[in-house]
Amino acid sequence: MNVLLVNGSPNERGCTYTGLREIADELQKQEIGSEFFQIGKRVVRGCIACMNCQRTGSGHCIYKEDPSNELIDKLHAADAVVVGSPVYYAGISGQVKCLLDKAFFAGKGFDYKPAAAIVSCRRGGASAAFDQLNHYFTISNMPVISSQYWNQIHGYTPEDVQQDLEGLQTMRTLARNMGWLLRCITAGEQSGISRPKQEPWVPTNFIR
Ligand SMILES: Cc1cc2nc3c(=O)[nH]c(=O)nc-3n(C[C@H](O)[C@H](O)[C@H](O)COP(=O)(O)O)c2cc1C
Protein backbone atom coordinates (compact mmCIF):
# COMPACT_ATOMS: atom_id res chain seq x y z
CA MET A 1 0.00 0.00 0.00
CA ASN A 2 1.17 3.47 -0.83
CA VAL A 3 -0.02 6.81 0.55
CA LEU A 4 0.67 9.96 -1.47
CA LEU A 5 1.74 12.87 0.73
CA VAL A 6 1.24 16.19 -1.05
CA ASN A 7 3.31 19.02 0.38
CA GLY A 8 1.61 22.15 -0.91
CA SER A 9 4.18 24.47 0.64
CA PRO A 10 6.90 26.21 -1.36
CA ASN A 11 9.18 25.23 1.56
CA GLU A 12 10.11 21.64 0.81
CA ARG A 13 11.38 21.03 4.35
CA GLY A 14 9.18 23.52 6.22
CA CYS A 15 6.34 23.21 8.70
CA THR A 16 3.84 21.43 6.45
CA TYR A 17 6.55 18.92 5.55
CA THR A 18 7.28 18.35 9.24
CA GLY A 19 3.63 17.39 9.80
CA LEU A 20 3.60 15.13 6.74
CA ARG A 21 6.91 13.57 7.81
CA GLU A 22 5.37 12.60 11.16
CA ILE A 23 2.56 10.89 9.22
CA ALA A 24 5.06 9.11 6.93
CA ASP A 25 7.03 7.80 9.92
CA GLU A 26 3.91 6.50 11.63
CA LEU A 27 2.68 4.86 8.41
CA GLN A 28 6.05 3.16 8.08
CA LYS A 29 5.63 1.66 11.56
CA GLN A 30 2.46 0.04 10.18
CA GLU A 31 4.39 -1.20 7.14
CA ILE A 32 2.55 1.20 4.83
CA GLY A 33 4.66 2.98 2.25
CA SER A 34 4.40 6.65 1.35
CA GLU A 35 5.62 8.99 -1.36
CA PHE A 36 6.04 12.75 -1.25
CA PHE A 37 4.73 15.04 -3.97
CA GLN A 38 6.44 18.41 -3.55
CA ILE A 39 4.87 21.42 -5.20
CA GLY A 40 7.89 23.49 -4.20
CA LYS A 41 8.28 26.76 -6.05
CA ARG A 42 6.82 25.47 -9.31
CA VAL A 43 4.34 27.66 -11.14
CA VAL A 44 0.81 26.28 -11.07
CA ARG A 45 -1.71 27.89 -13.37
CA GLY A 46 -5.23 28.60 -12.25
CA CYS A 47 -8.11 26.83 -13.99
CA ILE A 48 -9.25 28.95 -16.93
CA ALA A 49 -12.55 27.05 -17.34
CA CYS A 50 -11.73 26.17 -20.97
CA MET A 51 -13.59 22.88 -20.39
CA ASN A 52 -11.15 21.04 -22.65
CA CYS A 53 -10.76 18.31 -20.03
CA GLN A 54 -14.54 17.82 -19.87
CA ARG A 55 -15.07 18.02 -23.62
CA THR A 56 -12.34 15.54 -24.53
CA GLY A 57 -12.54 13.35 -21.43
CA SER A 58 -8.74 13.41 -21.42
CA GLY A 59 -8.56 13.24 -17.65
CA HIS A 60 -5.78 15.84 -17.72
CA CYS A 61 -5.39 19.61 -17.90
CA ILE A 62 -4.70 21.11 -21.33
CA TYR A 63 -1.55 22.74 -19.88
CA LYS A 64 0.56 19.62 -20.33
CA GLU A 65 3.49 20.76 -18.19
CA ASP A 66 1.30 21.87 -15.30
CA PRO A 67 2.10 20.04 -12.02
CA SER A 68 -1.60 19.17 -11.70
CA ASN A 69 -1.16 16.56 -14.45
CA GLU A 70 1.66 14.87 -12.55
CA LEU A 71 -0.49 14.94 -9.43
CA ILE A 72 -3.43 13.35 -11.29
CA ASP A 73 -1.24 10.43 -12.37
CA LYS A 74 0.17 9.99 -8.89
CA LEU A 75 -3.30 10.13 -7.34
CA HIS A 76 -4.48 7.36 -9.63
CA ALA A 77 -1.51 5.21 -8.64
CA ALA A 78 -1.83 5.79 -4.88
CA ASP A 79 -4.07 3.91 -2.44
CA ALA A 80 -4.71 7.01 -0.35
CA VAL A 81 -3.70 10.65 -0.14
CA VAL A 82 -2.86 13.29 2.45
CA VAL A 83 -2.83 16.88 1.19
CA GLY A 84 -0.98 19.46 3.27
CA SER A 85 -1.16 23.21 2.85
CA PRO A 86 0.29 26.15 4.74
CA VAL A 87 -2.39 28.59 5.89
CA TYR A 88 -2.33 31.83 3.88
CA TYR A 89 -4.79 34.49 5.02
CA ALA A 90 -6.95 31.91 6.77
CA GLY A 91 -7.23 29.73 3.66
CA ILE A 92 -5.12 27.33 1.65
CA SER A 93 -2.22 28.73 -0.38
CA GLY A 94 -2.84 29.96 -3.93
CA GLN A 95 -0.59 27.24 -5.31
CA VAL A 96 -2.56 24.50 -3.59
CA LYS A 97 -5.88 25.98 -4.73
CA CYS A 98 -4.71 26.11 -8.36
CA LEU A 99 -3.28 22.59 -8.12
CA LEU A 100 -6.36 20.97 -6.61
CA ASP A 101 -8.94 22.87 -8.70
CA LYS A 102 -7.39 21.44 -11.84
CA ALA A 103 -6.50 17.99 -10.48
CA PHE A 104 -10.05 17.38 -9.28
CA PHE A 105 -11.83 19.03 -12.23
CA ALA A 106 -9.80 17.36 -14.97
CA GLY A 107 -8.82 14.16 -13.19
CA LYS A 108 -11.67 11.83 -12.34
CA GLY A 109 -11.84 8.46 -10.66
CA PHE A 110 -10.39 9.08 -7.22
CA ASP A 111 -13.56 7.59 -5.72
CA TYR A 112 -13.13 5.52 -2.55
CA LYS A 113 -9.49 6.47 -2.04
CA PRO A 114 -9.15 7.47 1.61
CA ALA A 115 -8.07 11.10 1.89
CA ALA A 116 -7.00 13.47 4.61
CA ALA A 117 -6.10 17.14 4.84
CA ILE A 118 -3.53 18.76 7.10
CA VAL A 119 -2.77 22.44 7.50
CA SER A 120 0.10 24.34 9.07
CA CYS A 121 -0.22 27.83 10.46
CA ARG A 122 1.71 30.19 12.67
CA ARG A 123 -1.32 31.21 14.70
CA GLY A 124 -4.82 31.34 13.18
CA GLY A 125 -7.08 30.38 10.28
CA ALA A 126 -6.35 26.66 10.45
CA SER A 127 -9.94 25.41 10.62
CA ALA A 128 -11.07 27.50 7.66
CA ALA A 129 -8.18 26.18 5.55
CA PHE A 130 -8.82 22.63 6.78
CA ASP A 131 -12.49 22.88 5.74
CA GLN A 132 -11.43 24.23 2.35
CA LEU A 133 -9.20 21.23 1.65
CA ASN A 134 -11.88 18.76 2.68
CA HIS A 135 -14.25 20.18 0.06
CA TYR A 136 -12.26 18.44 -2.69
CA PHE A 137 -12.61 15.01 -1.07
CA THR A 138 -16.22 15.29 0.00
CA ILE A 139 -17.42 16.02 -3.55
CA SER A 140 -15.41 13.05 -4.89
CA ASN A 141 -16.73 10.03 -2.95
CA MET A 142 -13.47 9.87 -1.00
CA PRO A 143 -13.67 8.60 2.60
CA VAL A 144 -12.19 11.34 4.78
CA ILE A 145 -9.82 10.29 7.54
CA SER A 146 -10.15 12.24 10.75
CA SER A 147 -8.00 12.38 13.85
CA GLN A 148 -8.28 13.29 17.53
CA TYR A 149 -8.45 16.99 16.62
CA TRP A 150 -8.74 18.98 13.39
CA ASN A 151 -5.58 18.13 11.50
CA GLN A 152 -3.42 21.15 12.16
CA ILE A 153 0.07 21.92 13.32
CA HIS A 154 1.40 25.26 14.47
CA GLY A 155 4.68 26.96 13.72
CA TYR A 156 6.62 29.46 11.73
CA THR A 157 9.63 27.17 11.50
CA PRO A 158 9.99 23.36 11.59
CA GLU A 159 11.58 23.77 15.04
CA ASP A 160 8.36 25.44 16.26
CA VAL A 161 6.34 22.51 14.92
CA GLN A 162 8.53 20.07 16.87
CA GLN A 163 7.31 21.85 20.02
CA ASP A 164 3.64 21.43 19.04
CA LEU A 165 3.37 18.06 20.75
CA GLU A 166 -0.41 17.84 20.42
CA GLY A 167 -0.24 18.77 16.75
CA LEU A 168 2.33 16.04 16.10
CA GLN A 169 0.25 13.56 18.06
CA THR A 170 -2.75 14.51 15.90
CA MET A 171 -0.63 13.65 12.84
CA ARG A 172 0.33 10.23 14.27
CA THR A 173 -3.28 9.45 15.19
CA LEU A 174 -4.31 10.40 11.68
CA ALA A 175 -1.71 8.00 10.24
CA ARG A 176 -2.94 5.14 12.45
CA ASN A 177 -6.56 5.85 11.46
CA MET A 178 -5.53 5.89 7.81
CA GLY A 179 -3.71 2.55 8.20
CA TRP A 180 -6.72 1.01 9.93
CA LEU A 181 -9.13 2.05 7.16
CA LEU A 182 -6.77 0.86 4.43
CA ARG A 183 -6.56 -2.56 6.11
CA CYS A 184 -10.36 -2.63 6.51
CA ILE A 185 -10.81 -1.88 2.80
CA THR A 186 -8.40 -4.68 1.84
CA ALA A 187 -10.15 -7.12 4.18
CA GLY A 188 -13.54 -6.05 2.81
CA GLU A 189 -12.45 -6.60 -0.78
CA GLN A 190 -11.06 -10.03 0.11
CA SER A 191 -14.41 -11.02 1.62
CA GLY A 192 -16.44 -9.81 -1.35
CA ILE A 193 -17.61 -6.40 -0.17
CA SER A 194 -17.61 -4.36 -3.34
CA ARG A 195 -17.85 -0.60 -3.78
CA PRO A 196 -21.36 0.85 -3.89
CA LYS A 197 -22.87 1.04 -7.37
CA GLN A 198 -23.85 4.66 -7.91
CA GLU A 199 -26.75 6.13 -9.86
CA PRO A 200 -26.09 8.13 -13.03
CA TRP A 201 -25.42 11.76 -12.14
CA VAL A 202 -28.48 14.03 -12.15
CA PRO A 203 -27.05 17.52 -12.74
CA THR A 204 -29.27 20.35 -11.58
CA ASN A 205 -27.88 23.77 -12.34
CA PHE A 206 -30.85 25.72 -11.00
CA ILE A 207 -31.61 27.08 -14.46
CA ARG A 208 -35.32 27.05 -15.24
C1 LIG B 1 1.37 34.83 2.38
C2 LIG B 1 1.33 34.21 3.75
C3 LIG B 1 0.15 34.27 4.48
C4 LIG B 1 0.09 33.68 5.74
N1 LIG B 1 -1.10 33.73 6.43
C5 LIG B 1 -1.19 33.14 7.64
C6 LIG B 1 -2.43 33.12 8.36
O1 LIG B 1 -3.48 33.57 7.90
N2 LIG B 1 -2.44 32.56 9.59
C7 LIG B 1 -1.29 32.03 10.16
O2 LIG B 1 -1.36 31.56 11.27
N3 LIG B 1 -0.13 31.99 9.48
C8 LIG B 1 -0.05 32.52 8.25
N4 LIG B 1 1.13 32.48 7.55
C9 LIG B 1 2.27 31.71 8.12
C10 LIG B 1 2.32 30.24 7.59
O3 LIG B 1 1.05 29.71 7.40
C11 LIG B 1 3.00 29.31 8.60
O4 LIG B 1 4.24 29.84 8.97
C12 LIG B 1 3.14 27.92 8.05
O5 LIG B 1 3.41 27.05 9.12
C13 LIG B 1 4.25 27.81 7.02
O6 LIG B 1 4.33 26.49 6.54
P1 LIG B 1 5.53 26.00 5.60
O7 LIG B 1 6.79 26.13 6.38
O8 LIG B 1 5.23 24.60 5.27
O9 LIG B 1 5.50 26.89 4.39
C14 LIG B 1 1.23 33.05 6.29
C15 LIG B 1 2.42 32.99 5.54
C16 LIG B 1 2.47 33.57 4.28
C17 LIG B 1 3.74 33.47 3.47
The ligand as a Gaussian input file, in Angstrom:
#p B3LYP/6-31G(d) Opt

LIG

0 1
 C        1.365000      34.831000       2.377000
 C        1.330000      34.211000       3.750000
 C        0.155000      34.274000       4.476000
 C        0.092000      33.684000       5.744000
 N       -1.101000      33.726000       6.427000
 C       -1.187000      33.142000       7.642000
 C       -2.433000      33.125000       8.356000
 O       -3.480000      33.571000       7.896000
 N       -2.438000      32.563000       9.587000
 C       -1.289000      32.032000      10.162000
 O       -1.362000      31.558000      11.274000
 N       -0.130000      31.987000       9.483000
 C       -0.049000      32.520000       8.248000
 N        1.135000      32.476000       7.551000
 C        2.271000      31.707000       8.120000
 C        2.316000      30.245000       7.595000
 O        1.052000      29.710000       7.401000
 C        3.000000      29.311000       8.598000
 O        4.237000      29.845000       8.968000
 C        3.145000      27.918000       8.052000
 O        3.414000      27.052000       9.120000
 C        4.250000      27.809000       7.019000
 O        4.330000      26.487000       6.542000
 P        5.527000      25.999000       5.597000
 O        6.786000      26.133000       6.381000
 O        5.225000      24.598000       5.268000
 O        5.495000      26.890000       4.394000
 C        1.232000      33.045000       6.292000
 C        2.424000      32.991000       5.538000
 C        2.466000      33.567000       4.279000
 C        3.743000      33.467000       3.472000

